[in-house]
């Protein structure tokens, strides 16, 4: 599953309560805080609600090398 990195770019001061709660549900709280989430429709909907407060980037997953014994 692909991952996305969400970075809060603006403060939630003077924002409606639903936007404040959405930022909190995403695991953010202050500008420049970052969180990595799975790219799901639910997370995309939350991002869409606060798209003016956050920046979204795609994250490439690195596969771990497993050493055979």
PyMOL Python script that loads the backbone (N, CA, C, O; Angstrom):
from pymol import cmd

cmd.read_pdbstr("""\
ATOM      1  N   UNK A   1       0.841  -1.177   0.000  1.00  0.00           N
ATOM      2  CA  UNK A   1       0.000   0.000   0.000  1.00  0.00           C
ATOM      3  C   UNK A   1       0.887   1.240   0.000  1.00  0.00           C
ATOM      4  O   UNK A   1       1.903   1.279   0.694  1.00  0.00           O
ATOM      5  N   UNK A   2       0.513   2.234  -0.761  1.00  0.00           N
ATOM      6  CA  UNK A   2       1.319   3.449  -0.835  1.00  0.00           C
ATOM      7  C   UNK A   2       1.122   4.312   0.417  1.00  0.00           C
ATOM      8  O   UNK A   2       0.101   4.230   1.100  1.00  0.00           O
ATOM      9  N   UNK A   3       2.105   5.114   0.681  1.00  0.00           N
ATOM     10  CA  UNK A   3       2.093   5.980   1.857  1.00  0.00           C
ATOM     11  C   UNK A   3       2.162   7.438   1.408  1.00  0.00           C
ATOM     12  O   UNK A   3       2.683   7.746   0.336  1.00  0.00           O
ATOM     13  N   UNK A   4       1.631   8.327   2.242  1.00  0.00           N
ATOM     14  CA  UNK A   4       1.734   9.757   1.992  1.00  0.00           C
ATOM     15  C   UNK A   4       2.214  10.452   3.259  1.00  0.00           C
ATOM     16  O   UNK A   4       1.878  10.050   4.373  1.00  0.00           O
ATOM     17  N   UNK A   5       3.006  11.504   3.066  1.00  0.00           N
ATOM     18  CA  UNK A   5       3.492  12.306   4.180  1.00  0.00           C
ATOM     19  C   UNK A   5       2.692  13.598   4.196  1.00  0.00           C
ATOM     20  O   UNK A   5       2.626  14.313   3.195  1.00  0.00           O
ATOM     21  N   UNK A   6       2.088  13.889   5.334  1.00  0.00           N
ATOM     22  CA  UNK A   6       1.271  15.089   5.487  1.00  0.00           C
ATOM     23  C   UNK A   6       2.025  16.042   6.404  1.00  0.00           C
ATOM     24  O   UNK A   6       2.430  15.661   7.503  1.00  0.00           O
ATOM     25  N   UNK A   7       2.214  17.273   5.958  1.00  0.00           N
ATOM     26  CA  UNK A   7       2.894  18.299   6.734  1.00  0.00           C
ATOM     27  C   UNK A   7       1.933  19.448   6.962  1.00  0.00           C
ATOM     28  O   UNK A   7       1.371  19.992   6.011  1.00  0.00           O
ATOM     29  N   UNK A   8       1.743  19.817   8.214  1.00  0.00           N
ATOM     30  CA  UNK A   8       0.891  20.967   8.511  1.00  0.00           C
ATOM     31  C   UNK A   8       1.675  22.238   8.211  1.00  0.00           C
ATOM     32  O   UNK A   8       2.787  22.415   8.709  1.00  0.00           O
ATOM     33  N   UNK A   9       1.101  23.123   7.400  1.00  0.00           N
ATOM     34  CA  UNK A   9       1.810  24.331   6.992  1.00  0.00           C
ATOM     35  C   UNK A   9       1.285  25.589   7.672  1.00  0.00           C
ATOM     36  O   UNK A   9       1.998  26.588   7.761  1.00  0.00           O
ATOM     37  N   UNK A  10       0.055  25.551   8.149  1.00  0.00           N
ATOM     38  CA  UNK A  10      -0.538  26.733   8.775  1.00  0.00           C
ATOM     39  C   UNK A  10      -1.160  26.367  10.111  1.00  0.00           C
ATOM     40  O   UNK A  10      -1.467  25.204  10.372  1.00  0.00           O
ATOM     41  N   UNK A  11      -1.342  27.373  10.951  1.00  0.00           N
ATOM     42  CA  UNK A  11      -1.932  27.195  12.265  1.00  0.00           C
ATOM     43  C   UNK A  11      -3.444  26.996  12.169  1.00  0.00           C
ATOM     44  O   UNK A  11      -4.071  27.395  11.188  1.00  0.00           O
ATOM     45  N   UNK A  12      -4.019  26.375  13.199  1.00  0.00           N
ATOM     46  CA  UNK A  12      -5.466  26.173  13.242  1.00  0.00           C
ATOM     47  C   UNK A  12      -6.165  27.243  14.077  1.00  0.00           C
ATOM     48  O   UNK A  12      -7.362  27.140  14.345  1.00  0.00           O
ATOM     49  N   UNK A  13      -5.424  28.261  14.483  1.00  0.00           N
ATOM     50  CA  UNK A  13      -6.035  29.368  15.217  1.00  0.00           C
ATOM     51  C   UNK A  13      -7.053  30.058  14.312  1.00  0.00           C
ATOM     52  O   UNK A  13      -6.788  30.295  13.133  1.00  0.00           O
ATOM     53  N   UNK A  14      -8.214  30.375  14.871  1.00  0.00           N
ATOM     54  CA  UNK A  14      -9.323  31.027  14.153  1.00  0.00           C
ATOM     55  C   UNK A  14      -9.875  30.166  13.019  1.00  0.00           C
ATOM     56  O   UNK A  14     -10.357  30.697  12.019  1.00  0.00           O
ATOM     57  N   UNK A  15      -9.810  28.857  13.163  1.00  0.00           N
ATOM     58  CA  UNK A  15     -10.403  27.937  12.190  1.00  0.00           C
ATOM     59  C   UNK A  15     -11.630  27.288  12.834  1.00  0.00           C
ATOM     60  O   UNK A  15     -11.708  27.199  14.060  1.00  0.00           O
ATOM     61  N   UNK A  16     -12.582  26.838  12.025  1.00  0.00           N
ATOM     62  CA  UNK A  16     -13.749  26.143  12.585  1.00  0.00           C
ATOM     63  C   UNK A  16     -13.338  24.885  13.354  1.00  0.00           C
ATOM     64  O   UNK A  16     -12.299  24.283  13.082  1.00  0.00           O
ATOM     65  N   UNK A  17     -14.182  24.502  14.322  1.00  0.00           N
ATOM     66  CA  UNK A  17     -13.869  23.367  15.180  1.00  0.00           C
ATOM     67  C   UNK A  17     -13.684  22.072  14.388  1.00  0.00           C
ATOM     68  O   UNK A  17     -12.830  21.256  14.736  1.00  0.00           O
ATOM     69  N   UNK A  18     -14.470  21.874  13.333  1.00  0.00           N
ATOM     70  CA  UNK A  18     -14.339  20.630  12.564  1.00  0.00           C
ATOM     71  C   UNK A  18     -12.971  20.533  11.897  1.00  0.00           C
ATOM     72  O   UNK A  18     -12.430  19.435  11.769  1.00  0.00           O
ATOM     73  N   UNK A  19     -12.403  21.657  11.472  1.00  0.00           N
ATOM     74  CA  UNK A  19     -11.069  21.634  10.876  1.00  0.00           C
ATOM     75  C   UNK A  19     -10.009  21.362  11.945  1.00  0.00           C
ATOM     76  O   UNK A  19      -9.045  20.641  11.688  1.00  0.00           O
ATOM     77  N   UNK A  20     -10.179  21.928  13.129  1.00  0.00           N
ATOM     78  CA  UNK A  20      -9.244  21.667  14.229  1.00  0.00           C
ATOM     79  C   UNK A  20      -9.248  20.182  14.592  1.00  0.00           C
ATOM     80  O   UNK A  20      -8.192  19.588  14.810  1.00  0.00           O
ATOM     81  N   UNK A  21     -10.436  19.589  14.655  1.00  0.00           N
ATOM     82  CA  UNK A  21     -10.546  18.180  15.004  1.00  0.00           C
ATOM     83  C   UNK A  21      -9.970  17.283  13.909  1.00  0.00           C
ATOM     84  O   UNK A  21      -9.403  16.232  14.205  1.00  0.00           O
ATOM     85  N   UNK A  22     -10.111  17.688  12.654  1.00  0.00           N
ATOM     86  CA  UNK A  22      -9.556  16.910  11.549  1.00  0.00           C
ATOM     87  C   UNK A  22      -8.029  16.923  11.598  1.00  0.00           C
ATOM     88  O   UNK A  22      -7.392  15.889  11.395  1.00  0.00           O
ATOM     89  N   UNK A  23      -7.446  18.080  11.865  1.00  0.00           N
ATOM     90  CA  UNK A  23      -5.986  18.184  12.008  1.00  0.00           C
ATOM     91  C   UNK A  23      -5.514  17.282  13.149  1.00  0.00           C
ATOM     92  O   UNK A  23      -4.507  16.586  13.016  1.00  0.00           O
ATOM     93  N   UNK A  24      -6.232  17.295  14.258  1.00  0.00           N
ATOM     94  CA  UNK A  24      -5.873  16.452  15.396  1.00  0.00           C
ATOM     95  C   UNK A  24      -5.992  14.971  15.043  1.00  0.00           C
ATOM     96  O   UNK A  24      -5.143  14.169  15.432  1.00  0.00           O
ATOM     97  N   UNK A  25      -7.039  14.606  14.312  1.00  0.00           N
ATOM     98  CA  UNK A  25      -7.245  13.211  13.923  1.00  0.00           C
ATOM     99  C   UNK A  25      -6.146  12.729  12.972  1.00  0.00           C
ATOM    100  O   UNK A  25      -5.823  11.541  12.953  1.00  0.00           O
ATOM    101  N   UNK A  26      -5.578  13.633  12.194  1.00  0.00           N
ATOM    102  CA  UNK A  26      -4.475  13.282  11.305  1.00  0.00           C
ATOM    103  C   UNK A  26      -3.154  13.141  12.056  1.00  0.00           C
ATOM    104  O   UNK A  26      -2.151  12.730  11.472  1.00  0.00           O
ATOM    105  N   UNK A  27      -3.145  13.478  13.346  1.00  0.00           N
ATOM    106  CA  UNK A  27      -1.918  13.350  14.134  1.00  0.00           C
ATOM    107  C   UNK A  27      -1.055  14.591  14.085  1.00  0.00           C
ATOM    108  O   UNK A  27       0.119  14.550  14.455  1.00  0.00           O
ATOM    109  N   UNK A  28      -1.622  15.686  13.635  1.00  0.00           N
ATOM    110  CA  UNK A  28      -0.890  16.941  13.542  1.00  0.00           C
ATOM    111  C   UNK A  28      -1.352  17.856  14.670  1.00  0.00           C
ATOM    112  O   UNK A  28      -2.242  17.491  15.437  1.00  0.00           O
ATOM    113  N   UNK A  29      -0.761  19.034  14.778  1.00  0.00           N
ATOM    114  CA  UNK A  29      -1.182  19.935  15.839  1.00  0.00           C
ATOM    115  C   UNK A  29      -0.521  21.291  15.771  1.00  0.00           C
ATOM    116  O   UNK A  29      -1.056  22.275  16.282  1.00  0.00           O
ATOM    117  N   UNK A  30       0.626  21.348  15.151  1.00  0.00           N
ATOM    118  CA  UNK A  30       1.356  22.605  15.027  1.00  0.00           C
ATOM    119  C   UNK A  30       1.958  22.685  13.632  1.00  0.00           C
ATOM    120  O   UNK A  30       2.202  21.658  12.998  1.00  0.00           O
ATOM    121  N   UNK A  31       2.196  23.896  13.154  1.00  0.00           N
ATOM    122  CA  UNK A  31       2.853  24.016  11.848  1.00  0.00           C
ATOM    123  C   UNK A  31       4.195  23.292  11.837  1.00  0.00           C
ATOM    124  O   UNK A  31       4.928  23.284  12.826  1.00  0.00           O
ATOM    125  N   UNK A  32       4.492  22.689  10.700  1.00  0.00           N
ATOM    126  CA  UNK A  32       5.714  21.922  10.431  1.00  0.00           C
ATOM    127  C   UNK A  32       5.728  20.540  11.074  1.00  0.00           C
ATOM    128  O   UNK A  32       6.742  19.846  10.989  1.00  0.00           O
ATOM    129  N   UNK A  33       4.652  20.121  11.707  1.00  0.00           N
ATOM    130  CA  UNK A  33       4.565  18.742  12.173  1.00  0.00           C
ATOM    131  C   UNK A  33       4.263  17.868  10.973  1.00  0.00           C
ATOM    132  O   UNK A  33       3.537  18.275  10.066  1.00  0.00           O
ATOM    133  N   UNK A  34       4.825  16.654  10.967  1.00  0.00           N
ATOM    134  CA  UNK A  34       4.634  15.738   9.844  1.00  0.00           C
ATOM    135  C   UNK A  34       4.151  14.398  10.358  1.00  0.00           C
ATOM    136  O   UNK A  34       4.440  14.003  11.487  1.00  0.00           O
ATOM    137  N   UNK A  35       3.412  13.710   9.508  1.00  0.00           N
ATOM    138  CA  UNK A  35       2.905  12.387   9.837  1.00  0.00           C
ATOM    139  C   UNK A  35       2.800  11.583   8.554  1.00  0.00           C
ATOM    140  O   UNK A  35       2.417  12.119   7.514  1.00  0.00           O
ATOM    141  N   UNK A  36       3.135  10.307   8.619  1.00  0.00           N
ATOM    142  CA  UNK A  36       3.017   9.420   7.463  1.00  0.00           C
ATOM    143  C   UNK A  36       1.810   8.517   7.672  1.00  0.00           C
ATOM    144  O   UNK A  36       1.677   7.870   8.711  1.00  0.00           O
ATOM    145  N   UNK A  37       0.935   8.478   6.677  1.00  0.00           N
ATOM    146  CA  UNK A  37      -0.279   7.667   6.720  1.00  0.00           C
ATOM    147  C   UNK A  37      -0.356   6.800   5.476  1.00  0.00           C
ATOM    148  O   UNK A  37       0.286   7.084   4.465  1.00  0.00           O
ATOM    149  N   UNK A  38      -1.156   5.731   5.561  1.00  0.00           N
ATOM    150  CA  UNK A  38      -1.500   4.960   4.375  1.00  0.00           C
ATOM    151  C   UNK A  38      -2.385   5.820   3.492  1.00  0.00           C
ATOM    152  O   UNK A  38      -3.176   6.617   3.994  1.00  0.00           O
ATOM    153  N   UNK A  39      -2.261   5.669   2.197  1.00  0.00           N
ATOM    154  CA  UNK A  39      -3.059   6.449   1.251  1.00  0.00           C
ATOM    155  C   UNK A  39      -4.408   5.754   1.053  1.00  0.00           C
ATOM    156  O   UNK A  39      -4.564   4.916   0.165  1.00  0.00           O
ATOM    157  N   UNK A  40      -5.376   6.118   1.895  1.00  0.00           N
ATOM    158  CA  UNK A  40      -6.708   5.527   1.835  1.00  0.00           C
ATOM    159  C   UNK A  40      -7.734   6.608   1.494  1.00  0.00           C
ATOM    160  O   UNK A  40      -7.447   7.795   1.648  1.00  0.00           O
ATOM    161  N   UNK A  41      -8.918   6.220   1.036  1.00  0.00           N
ATOM    162  CA  UNK A  41      -9.952   7.216   0.750  1.00  0.00           C
ATOM    163  C   UNK A  41     -10.354   8.023   1.986  1.00  0.00           C
ATOM    164  O   UNK A  41     -10.699   9.199   1.871  1.00  0.00           O
ATOM    165  N   UNK A  42     -10.313   7.405   3.161  1.00  0.00           N
ATOM    166  CA  UNK A  42     -10.675   8.114   4.384  1.00  0.00           C
ATOM    167  C   UNK A  42      -9.670   9.226   4.689  1.00  0.00           C
ATOM    168  O   UNK A  42     -10.059  10.344   5.025  1.00  0.00           O
ATOM    169  N   UNK A  43      -8.388   8.918   4.571  1.00  0.00           N
ATOM    170  CA  UNK A  43      -7.346   9.912   4.822  1.00  0.00           C
ATOM    171  C   UNK A  43      -7.407  11.004   3.761  1.00  0.00           C
ATOM    172  O   UNK A  43      -7.251  12.181   4.083  1.00  0.00           O
ATOM    173  N   UNK A  44      -7.632  10.634   2.499  1.00  0.00           N
ATOM    174  CA  UNK A  44      -7.750  11.627   1.431  1.00  0.00           C
ATOM    175  C   UNK A  44      -8.921  12.577   1.685  1.00  0.00           C
ATOM    176  O   UNK A  44      -8.819  13.771   1.406  1.00  0.00           O
ATOM    177  N   UNK A  45     -10.027  12.055   2.210  1.00  0.00           N
ATOM    178  CA  UNK A  45     -11.169  12.906   2.539  1.00  0.00           C
ATOM    179  C   UNK A  45     -10.836  13.900   3.639  1.00  0.00           C
ATOM    180  O   UNK A  45     -11.247  15.059   3.589  1.00  0.00           O
ATOM    181  N   UNK A  46     -10.085  13.435   4.634  1.00  0.00           N
ATOM    182  CA  UNK A  46      -9.665  14.327   5.716  1.00  0.00           C
ATOM    183  C   UNK A  46      -8.722  15.403   5.190  1.00  0.00           C
ATOM    184  O   UNK A  46      -8.820  16.569   5.571  1.00  0.00           O
ATOM    185  N   UNK A  47      -7.815  15.001   4.316  1.00  0.00           N
ATOM    186  CA  UNK A  47      -6.879  15.966   3.721  1.00  0.00           C
ATOM    187  C   UNK A  47      -7.647  16.996   2.902  1.00  0.00           C
ATOM    188  O   UNK A  47      -7.335  18.186   2.943  1.00  0.00           O
ATOM    189  N   UNK A  48      -8.645  16.543   2.162  1.00  0.00           N
ATOM    190  CA  UNK A  48      -9.434  17.456   1.335  1.00  0.00           C
ATOM    191  C   UNK A  48     -10.126  18.526   2.187  1.00  0.00           C
ATOM    192  O   UNK A  48     -10.274  19.669   1.755  1.00  0.00           O
ATOM    193  N   UNK A  49     -10.543  18.151   3.387  1.00  0.00           N
ATOM    194  CA  UNK A  49     -11.231  19.084   4.275  1.00  0.00           C
ATOM    195  C   UNK A  49     -10.289  20.193   4.764  1.00  0.00           C
ATOM    196  O   UNK A  49     -10.723  21.326   4.972  1.00  0.00           O
ATOM    197  N   UNK A  50      -9.016  19.871   4.944  1.00  0.00           N
ATOM    198  CA  UNK A  50      -8.054  20.854   5.464  1.00  0.00           C
ATOM    199  C   UNK A  50      -6.923  21.100   4.476  1.00  0.00           C
ATOM    200  O   UNK A  50      -5.796  21.381   4.883  1.00  0.00           O
ATOM    201  N   UNK A  51      -7.208  20.998   3.188  1.00  0.00           N
ATOM    202  CA  UNK A  51      -6.158  21.101   2.165  1.00  0.00           C
ATOM    203  C   UNK A  51      -5.454  22.456   2.167  1.00  0.00           C
ATOM    204  O   UNK A  51      -4.324  22.561   1.690  1.00  0.00           O
ATOM    205  N   UNK A  52      -6.103  23.488   2.694  1.00  0.00           N
ATOM    206  CA  UNK A  52      -5.480  24.810   2.759  1.00  0.00           C
ATOM    207  C   UNK A  52      -4.529  24.941   3.950  1.00  0.00           C
ATOM    208  O   UNK A  52      -3.841  25.954   4.079  1.00  0.00           O
ATOM    209  N   UNK A  53      -4.482  23.929   4.820  1.00  0.00           N
ATOM    210  CA  UNK A  53      -3.621  23.960   6.004  1.00  0.00           C
ATOM    211  C   UNK A  53      -2.470  22.960   5.936  1.00  0.00           C
ATOM    212  O   UNK A  53      -1.577  22.992   6.783  1.00  0.00           O
ATOM    213  N   UNK A  54      -2.479  22.073   4.938  1.00  0.00           N
ATOM    214  CA  UNK A  54      -1.480  21.013   4.888  1.00  0.00           C
ATOM    215  C   UNK A  54      -0.830  20.904   3.510  1.00  0.00           C
ATOM    216  O   UNK A  54      -1.334  21.428   2.517  1.00  0.00           O
ATOM    217  N   UNK A  55       0.306  20.205   3.486  1.00  0.00           N
ATOM    218  CA  UNK A  55       0.992  19.860   2.237  1.00  0.00           C
ATOM    219  C   UNK A  55       1.120  18.344   2.216  1.00  0.00           C
ATOM    220  O   UNK A  55       1.435  17.729   3.234  1.00  0.00           O
ATOM    221  N   UNK A  56       0.876  17.743   1.060  1.00  0.00           N
ATOM    222  CA  UNK A  56       0.888  16.290   0.935  1.00  0.00           C
ATOM    223  C   UNK A  56       1.957  15.869  -0.059  1.00  0.00           C
ATOM    224  O   UNK A  56       2.069  16.437  -1.145  1.00  0.00           O
ATOM    225  N   UNK A  57       2.751  14.854   0.327  1.00  0.00           N
ATOM    226  CA  UNK A  57       3.785  14.315  -0.539  1.00  0.00           C
ATOM    227  C   UNK A  57       3.686  12.798  -0.553  1.00  0.00           C
ATOM    228  O   UNK A  57       3.307  12.179   0.441  1.00  0.00           O
ATOM    229  N   UNK A  58       4.027  12.214  -1.684  1.00  0.00           N
ATOM    230  CA  UNK A  58       4.068  10.760  -1.799  1.00  0.00           C
ATOM    231  C   UNK A  58       5.380  10.263  -1.200  1.00  0.00           C
ATOM    232  O   UNK A  58       6.415  10.918  -1.322  1.00  0.00           O
ATOM    233  N   UNK A  59       5.330   9.097  -0.551  1.00  0.00           N
ATOM    234  CA  UNK A  59       6.515   8.514   0.072  1.00  0.00           C
ATOM    235  C   UNK A  59       6.829   7.207  -0.624  1.00  0.00           C
ATOM    236  O   UNK A  59       5.956   6.358  -0.803  1.00  0.00           O
ATOM    237  N   UNK A  60       8.080   7.053  -1.013  1.00  0.00           N
ATOM    238  CA  UNK A  60       8.513   5.796  -1.622  1.00  0.00           C
ATOM    239  C   UNK A  60       8.937   4.841  -0.515  1.00  0.00           C
ATOM    240  O   UNK A  60       9.686   5.208   0.390  1.00  0.00           O
ATOM    241  N   UNK A  61       8.447   3.619  -0.604  1.00  0.00           N
ATOM    242  CA  UNK A  61       8.792   2.610   0.383  1.00  0.00           C
ATOM    243  C   UNK A  61      10.080   1.905  -0.008  1.00  0.00           C
ATOM    244  O   UNK A  61      10.263   1.517  -1.162  1.00  0.00           O
ATOM    245  N   UNK A  62      10.956   1.747   0.950  1.00  0.00           N
ATOM    246  CA  UNK A  62      12.189   1.018   0.703  1.00  0.00           C
ATOM    247  C   UNK A  62      12.021  -0.397   1.215  1.00  0.00           C
ATOM    248  O   UNK A  62      11.584  -0.606   2.346  1.00  0.00           O
ATOM    249  N   UNK A  63      12.360  -1.352   0.400  1.00  0.00           N
ATOM    250  CA  UNK A  63      12.267  -2.750   0.826  1.00  0.00           C
ATOM    251  C   UNK A  63      13.486  -3.109   1.639  1.00  0.00           C
ATOM    252  O   UNK A  63      14.621  -2.793   1.283  1.00  0.00           O
ATOM    253  N   UNK A  64      13.214  -3.787   2.757  1.00  0.00           N
ATOM    254  CA  UNK A  64      14.311  -4.222   3.611  1.00  0.00           C
ATOM    255  C   UNK A  64      14.917  -5.497   3.047  1.00  0.00           C
ATOM    256  O   UNK A  64      14.211  -6.385   2.569  1.00  0.00           O
ATOM    257  N   UNK A  65      16.219  -5.565   3.112  1.00  0.00           N
ATOM    258  CA  UNK A  65      16.900  -6.785   2.676  1.00  0.00           C
ATOM    259  C   UNK A  65      16.917  -7.762   3.834  1.00  0.00           C
ATOM    260  O   UNK A  65      17.333  -7.428   4.943  1.00  0.00           O
ATOM    261  N   UNK A  66      16.464  -8.959   3.563  1.00  0.00           N
ATOM    262  CA  UNK A  66      16.434  -9.991   4.586  1.00  0.00           C
ATOM    263  C   UNK A  66      17.609 -10.920   4.349  1.00  0.00           C
ATOM    264  O   UNK A  66      17.788 -11.455   3.255  1.00  0.00           O
ATOM    265  N   UNK A  67      18.383 -11.096   5.360  1.00  0.00           N
ATOM    266  CA  UNK A  67      19.562 -11.945   5.250  1.00  0.00           C
ATOM    267  C   UNK A  67      19.166 -13.388   5.515  1.00  0.00           C
ATOM    268  O   UNK A  67      18.620 -13.704   6.573  1.00  0.00           O
ATOM    269  N   UNK A  68      19.435 -14.248   4.573  1.00  0.00           N
ATOM    270  CA  UNK A  68      19.105 -15.666   4.725  1.00  0.00           C
ATOM    271  C   UNK A  68      20.145 -16.350   5.600  1.00  0.00           C
ATOM    272  O   UNK A  68      21.348 -16.159   5.426  1.00  0.00           O
ATOM    273  N   UNK A  69      19.670 -17.135   6.526  1.00  0.00           N
ATOM    274  CA  UNK A  69      20.592 -17.850   7.435  1.00  0.00           C
ATOM    275  C   UNK A  69      20.792 -19.269   7.003  1.00  0.00           C
ATOM    276  O   UNK A  69      21.531 -20.012   7.648  1.00  0.00           O
TER     277      UNK A  69
END
""", "prot")
cmd.dss("prot")
cmd.show_as("cartoon", "prot")
cmd.util.cbc("prot")
cmd.orient("prot")
